[in-house]
Structure formats: structure tokens, C-alpha cells
């Protein structure tokens, strides 16, 4: 069996029962999340539900990762809340459409491959931060309508129902996997509350989800430069946050399932979904790691589960609101806490003593930024920058020079390690032009000249030797290095068979 299954291969066996039941479970879990994120964004609950339907349906059909769930997310809600408050929902819809166009362009230009630059400690930090956010967000269910913590019987009942939900989700798969444990847990808690008449919080306590089919309309905003300049910064951030969260979620699902998704195809799907979301009165969104993990843990691996989740969610809004509004929040809270526990990379804690300190620092930094600022894009970008600087620092210390003088009195410098902007200072310290003999050879057979800063360093060292009237030879440089050096015709020994072939990182190449 191939290690990776082709994501475009629809001939692989699909367990329709698992797909449908998992989709039903995901739809139930989407309701409170979509409502909560819409409220956070200062919008109507229906804008979150419509976004979850459109995003979920389009990305399930067209996306690059079967089994991954998209919908309205907190990351997008946090970005657009100030715009929603200051200018209203129509400007939000326009922003979402523009963000979708940006994502479409990113997919067409195949920018999904940039995710290769995200180091594993950054992914660990991102995942751990999301797990903590998911857990903390569930604590709101332990407060009353006034924001005070529950006490007495209300608290004990809620805790008992939450723990029972978690116990079923944890224990049922050990007995049977015929039905998704999360769906059984929700139905069990619903039955207990309904038949015993237990007074506890339900979905209805958050908001009504009653509505119709998402209304199609183009945003009612002036089509001028002023509007564009207002919404473009928001759209750019929404597009960036959405792509980062979606592509990282895709990578996580890839690791869990042992299959490979298409980042560029997912970017196109996310963009098209956001364009349609803005046209159908939705707040926009991206991949949802919590709901995606619920789906994958239920055994769903195909696109059908996401389609079912989206369609069932719309059915809830149009026809089943009265029933779904009676679902106890304790069941959904227990489900999301189990998702948070399963999302957290516990292995990263056990590896603390084994990982380089720099990797630990990157992971902790990304986690803290994710949790404290709820800014996933900033957290990931900051983690990548720190990791890149650490990598540059480590490689800067690896530059070495083996020195020797042959029988003719010629001094040889054999360079080891990359020569780039970070290693220039250490490189320059290796040489002693004043005290060196009349003839010097610098050999780059075991080195590589990486960037223009390195070329400039070579120009300066050659000028120092030439000013002292000493003969200098540079050996085993690539052809483009030879072209870029000012004194190439005087100092470079060309050996067609042995000289390396690589490109220096310059804007012209």
C-alpha cells in the first residue's frame, strides 16, 4: 500500500455510515462555535452559521484535504470585529470577498509551498496554543448570563454532565467503534436532560439559530478607492490568518492520517469559499482544527463527512432549530474539552529536555502569542522569524578555515561551512593579510557562497591582499560567484571539472 493516498482519488473505499454519522456530530459541534464567533465579531448569529455552511460545503467539495472541516473561526472574528462595529456587516461581507480573492491568487500562484518554511517547533506551539484556546473558551459555559461563575447545584449538574460526556468519548471506543463516540455522548446527555427534566444550559441560552436559506446579495458598499483602502488591510489579514490556520491544520491532519493533502488546492478552495460566504451573508472563515479533529477521530476520511456536516447544519437552521436549541451545552462543552486534550501535543512536553533550547523557546513563544493575543498569523510568523534567526546564528558559527603552508611557501586557507551575511565577521577573522606570505590560496571546495553579503566580503578580502601587492588565488567558486566578483579576472583559478554549480541569492537571478 502506498504511503500517501492521492487526494484526488475518489475510488478509495468510503465507509458511508461513518462519514454520515461523523458529519452529523460535526454539525452539532459547529452550531455553538459559529454562534459564539459571530457574537465575538459583533454580528448576527446567523452570519456565523451561514459562513459555517458555505465554508464547510465548498471546501469539502473542492478542498485539498478530505476530512478537514472549515467554518466561521475565532481568528477571523477577532480581525473583523472593529470593522463590524465601526462600519457594519456590509463592509464585513465586502472584506470577506476581497480576502477570498487574495486567497485564490495565493493558490493559483502556488504559495502553499511556503508552509515548508514552517519549522516543527512552530507547529507544536501553534497546536498547543490552539488547544489551550479551545479549552479556555469552554470555561464560559461555567458562567451565568451575568458573567458570574456558577455555584451550587447548577455547577455540580453541569460538571457531572461534562464529565459523563468526556467519559463516554474516552471509554466507548475501547468497547466498540460501530458508532462515533462523540455522537453517542451528545445523544446520551440529551436524553438524560430531556427525560429527567434537568435544568441546565442549552444552545437556546446562547442565541436562536432559526433562519432561512442564506440570502444572496452583493455587499451594499460604495465601489470606490476609499472603500478599498478601508477594507484592504482587514482583507489581507483575514486572508493571511485563514491560509496559515488552514494549511497548518492540513499538515496536522496529514500527520494523523498518513496521507498527503494539497496546500495549493486548499488555498483556492478557501478563497472561493470566502468569496461565496461574503455573497451569501456569511462572516467568512477558514479551517477549524477542533471540528476537523472530531471528524478525523470519528474515522471519517472522505469528503462526504464535510458535505453532510454543512448540509445538516443548514437543515438545523431552516427546519430543526427548535430541536437543536435543546441540546445541552454540557455535551458540547465536554466534547470540545476532549478535542482540546487530543489536540495538545503532550509529546512536546516530554521532549523538553531533549530538544535544543532554541526550539523550546520558539515553541513556547508561539504558544504564548497564540493564547495571549489570539493572533495565529502573528504567532506563526514570529516563530518562523525566530527559528530563521537561530538557524542563521548557528550556521554563522560553523565557518572554519584550515590553514597550511606548502613546500613552495604558499599559504592555503581551506574554507568549511556556508559563507553568508551571518558568518562574514567570523570569516574575516580567519585571515592575516599583513603577515601572510607573498602568495595565498583560498579554497572553497567545502564551502558555499550564499548571498551578496558574502560576495562583498570576498571583494573586500581580495582588495586587502591586492593593495599589499600579494598574489591571491580563489579556487572552486561557482560560475555566478566569478561573474559577481570585481577582481575575478585577476584572482580566480577556474577548473571546469571541479568548480561547483549553484546560484548566489541575488535579486537579478
N, C-alpha and C positions, 0 to 999 in steps of 0.2 A: 504493500500500500504506500502511495506517495506521502511524503511528509506533509506537503501542502496540497490542499484541495483547491481547484480552480474556483474562484468565487463566481465565475460566470457559468459554471456547470450546474444546470438545473436537473440533471439526470441522477444526481446522488439521491439516495433513499431519504425520504422525508417521513417522519412519524407524525401524521396529521393530528392524532389525538393530543400528543404532547404540544404541538405547535398551537392548536386552538385553545387548549386549557391554559397554556402559558400566556398566550395573548390576552385571555380573559383576566388573568391575575394582574398582568401589567397594566391593563386598562383601569382596574380598580386602584392600583397604586399611583397612576397618573393623575387621578382626579384631585386629591388634596394638594399634590405638588403643583399642578398647573394653577389651581385657585390661589394658593399661597404666593406663588411667584408673581401672578398678576396683581395681587394686592400690594406686594412689595414694590412693584413698578408704578403704583398709583393708577392702575387701570381696572376696568371691569373684570370680574372673574371669568366671564365668557371669552375675553380676549386671550387668556391663558389656555382655556380649553380648546378654542379654535386653533390656536397655534400648535397645541399638542396633537390635534387631529391631522392638520395639514403637514406638519413636520414629520410626524410619525409615518403617515401614509406614503409620502413622496420618497423619503429616504429609505423606507423599507423596500420599495419597488425599484428605485434607481441607484441606491447607495452602494458603496464598495465593501460593505461588511454585513452580510446576512446575520440576523440575530441581534444587531445593535439597535437600540431604541433612541429616537430623538423626540424632542418636545420642548415646551417652554422651560427655561432654566433660570436659576438664580443669578448666574453670571451675566446673562443678558439683561435681566431685570434691574440689576444694580447699575448697569451702564445707562439705561434709558430712563430711569426714574426722574432725574432732574428735568429732562426734556418733556416728559409726560406732564409734570407738574407745571412747568412754565408755558408750554405751548399746546398741550392737549394730545389726545390719541391720534389725530390725523397726521401730525408730524411724526409720531412714533411709527405709524404704518409706512410712511414715506421713507423713514430711516431704515426700516427693516428691508424694504425693497432695494434700496441702494446698497445695503450691506450684502444682500443676496447677489447682486450684480458683481460686487467685488469678489465674493467667494467663487462665483462662476469663472471669473477671469483667472483667479488663482488656480482653479482646477484645470482650465484649458492650458495655462502656461506650465502645468505640471510642477507647481510649487510644493506639492505634498511631499516630495522627496526631501525637503528641508527638515522634516522630522528626524532624518538620520542624524542631524546635528544635536539632538536632544540626548544628553547622557543618561545612563540608568539611574544615578542618584537623583536627578531632576524628576524622573518618572516616579521614583519611590516617594519623593517629597510631595509631588502633585497628588498621587493616590492617597497618601496618608492624610494630607490636608483636606481632601475631599471627604474622606471617611470621617474625620473629626467634624467637618461642617454638617454632614448628614446627621451625625449623632446629636450635635448641639441643636440643630433645627427641630429635632423631635422633643426637646425639653419644653417647647412652647405648649405642648399638649398637656403638660402638668401644671398649667396656669389657668385661672378662671378668666371670664370675659373682661375683668378689670385689670388683668395683668398680675394678680397676686397668686402665689403658689397655692395649689390645692392642699387641703388638710382634711383630717378625719376620714370618714367613710368614703368620700369621693376619691381621695388619694389612694386609699387601700384597694378599692374596687378597680381603679384604673391600673394600678401596679399589678394586681393579680391577673387581670386580663392581658396585659402586655407580656408578663412572664409566661402565661399559658400559651400565647401566640408564639413566643420565641421557643418554648419547649417543643411545640408541635413541629415547627420548622426545622429544629435541630434533630428531633428524635424520629419523626416519621420516615425519613429516607433510610434509616437504619433497619426499618421493618419492611417497607415496600416503596417502590418508585413508580407505581402504576399511575398515581396522580401527583401533580405538583404539590409539594408540602405547603407552600405559601398560600395556594388557593384553598386547601383544606383548612388551614389555620384561620383564614378570613371567614369562611363559611361556618366553622365551628364557633368562633366568637360571636358572629352574627346570630346564630341560633341560640346560644346561651343567653345573650342580652334580650333577644326577642321573646323567647318562651318564658323566661324567668322575670321579665319586666324590669330589668336592671336599669337604673337611671345613670347613664354615663354619656360622655360627649360623643356626638356623631358628626358625620360630614356636614349635615344641615347646620350645625353650630358654627361652621366656618363661613358658609355662604350658600345661596341657592345656585344650583347648576342647571336649572331649567332654561332651555333655549331652543332655537330652531337651527336650520342648516346655516353654516357660515355665510353671511351676506357678502356678495361680491361687489366691490366698488373700488375705484381708483381714489387714492387719498386726496381729500379736499384741501390742497395747499397751493399757494401761488407757485407757478413754474417759472422761477427767476433765479438769478445768481445769488440773491440774498438768502433764499430758502436753501439753495445748495450749500452755501458757505456755512449755514447754521447746522444742517443735518450731516454734512460730510464727516466731521470729526467723530460724531457718535457712530455713524455707519462704519467707519474704518475700525473703530474699537470693537463694535459688535461683530464685524466680520473676522477680526483677528482672534478675539476671545472664542468665538464659535468654532473656528478652524482648529485652534490649538486644543480646545477641550474635546472636539470630535476626533481628531487624529490621535490624540493620546489615548482616548477611550478605545479607539480602533486597535491600537497597539496592545492594550491590555487584554482585550478580547482575543486578539491573535495568540497571545501567550497562553491564555487559558485553554483555548480550543485546539491549539496546534495547527491552525490554518492561517492563511495569509489573505488579508483584505487589500483593497486598492485605495490608497490615500487620495490620489487624484480624482478617481471616480466619486469618492465620498465627498470631496470638496465641491464638485459640480452638483451633486445631489443636494448638499446642504444649501448651496446658493440658489438652486431652482426652488427648493422648499421655502426658503425665506422670502423669495420674490412672491410666490403664491400666498404665503402666510400674510404678507402685508396687503395683498389684494383681497384676501378673504377675512379681514378684520382680526388678524392674529398679531400677537406681540413679537413673533419670531422666536428663535431658539437654536438649539444645537443638540448634539448627542448627550444623553443622560446616563451617567455611569451607574447610578443606583438602579434604575429600571432595566438597564442593559444587563447588569449582573443578576437581577431577579430572573430575567428571561433566560440567560445562559445557564444559571444554576438549576432552572426547571428542566433543562435538557433541550431547549429549543436551539436549533442551528440553522434554520432556513429563514427565508423572507416572510413566510406565511404568518409567523407569530407577530411580527411587527404590523402587518396589514390587519390582522384580526384585532390587535390592540387598538389601532386607530379607528377602525370601523365600529368596534364595540363602544369605545369612548364616545363617539358621535351618537350612537344609539342611546347611551345613557343620557346625554344632553337633551336629545329630542323626545325620547319616549320613557326612559327609565329613571328620571331624576328622583321621583318620589321614593323609589326603592333604594337607589344608591345613597341618597341622603341619610338613610337609616343605618348605613354601615358604621359600626363603632370605630372611632378614631384609635382606640386601643389596639385594634387588629392591625391597622395600617402603621401605627407607631412601632409596634413590635416587629413588623416586617422590615421597616426601614432601619431599625436598630440592628437587626440581623444582617442587613445589607452593609451597614457601616462596619460591623465586626468582620464580615467577609472581605470587605474592600481593603481594610488596613493591611499593609504589608508587614506582618509580625516578624517575618524573617529578617527585615531590615534592622530591627532592634537587636536580634541575636547576632547580627553581623557587625555591630558597632565596634567591637574590639578587633575585628579582622579587616575592616575597611580602612583605607587611608583616611587620615584626619580631614584632608581636604574634601573627600567625598561625603564624609559625615557632615561637615559644615554646609556643603551645598544642599544636602538632603534636608537638614534641619531648617535652613534658611527658606527654602521653597515651601516647606510645610508651614512655617510661621507666617510667611507673607500670604499664603493661600487662606489660612484661618483668620488672621487678623484683618486683612484688607479685603478679603473675598474677591481678589483680583487675580484670576488664574493666569491671564496673559502676562501680567507684570511678574508674577511668581516664576513662571517658566522662563521668560526672557532673562530675568535676573539670575536664575540658576544657570542658564546656558552661558551668560557672560562670565560669571564667577568661575565656572568649570573651564571655560576657554582661557581665562587669565591664569588659572592654576596650571593648566597644561602648558601654556607658554612659559611660565616661570620654571616649571620642571625641566622643560626642554632647553631653556636658556642655560641651565647648569650642566648640560651634557656635552657641551662643546669641549673638545680635547685637542691637544697638539702634541704629537710625538716628535721630539727633536733629536737630530743626529748630524754628525759631520763626517763626510766620506773621505776617502784617501786623497782626493784632489783638493780638500779644504772647502768644499761646497756644503753649506748648511741646508738640511732638509727639515721642513715642517710638514708632517703628515696630519691632516685635519680629520677629526672624527666628530660626528654629530651634525645636526642641522644648523646652518648659518642663517639667521633671520633677525628681525628687529630686537628680539629679546636677548639674543646671545652675542650681539655686537660688542658690548663692553668687555665680556669675558674673552672674546676672540682677539680684540686689540691688545689685551694684556699678555698674550702669548708671545708677542714679537719684541725684538730689541734691535731696531734698525741701526742705531748708532754703533753698537758693539758687534753686530753681525759681520761676517766676512764679506768680501767683495762680490761674491755670487751666492744667491739664495734661491731655493726652490720651495714653493708652497704647493703641496699635493692635495687635491680634493677628491681623490678616488673614493674615500669612505665618508664623504660629506655631501651635502646638497645645499646649494644656494637657493633660498626660498623666495625672497622678495626684493623689492627695490632698495630697502634699507640695507640689505646685505650687499647688493651691488655697489651702493655708495660707500660702504665700509671697505670693500675691495679697492675701489678707486682711491680712497684716502691712503690706505696702507701702501699701495703701489707708488703713489706720489711721494710718500716719505722716503722710500728706498731710492727712487729715481733722483730726487733732489740731492741725496747724499752721493750720487754718482755710482750707485751699486747696481749690479745686474740682477734682475728678478725674473724668475720663471713661474708661471701659474700653469699647473697641469690638471688635466681631467675635469675641465669645466664644460658644461653643456653649450650647445651652439648659440642659444639665445643669450647666455651669460657673456659669451665672447663678443656678441654684437653690442651689448649694452655697456661694456667697459670702455672707458675713454682711451686707455692706452693699450688696447687689445693687440694691435699690430706689433707692439714692442716687447710684450712680456708673456704672451700666451704660447705654450707649446701645444700644437694641435696633433692629436692622434685619432684618426678617423675610426679606428677599430676599437679603441678603449674609452674614448670620451663618452660620457653619459648623454642620454637624450631625454630632457624634461624641460618644462617651461617655468620660468620665473613668474611669480604672481604680480603682473603689472596691468594697468588699465588697458594698454594697447593690445594685449594678447587675448 
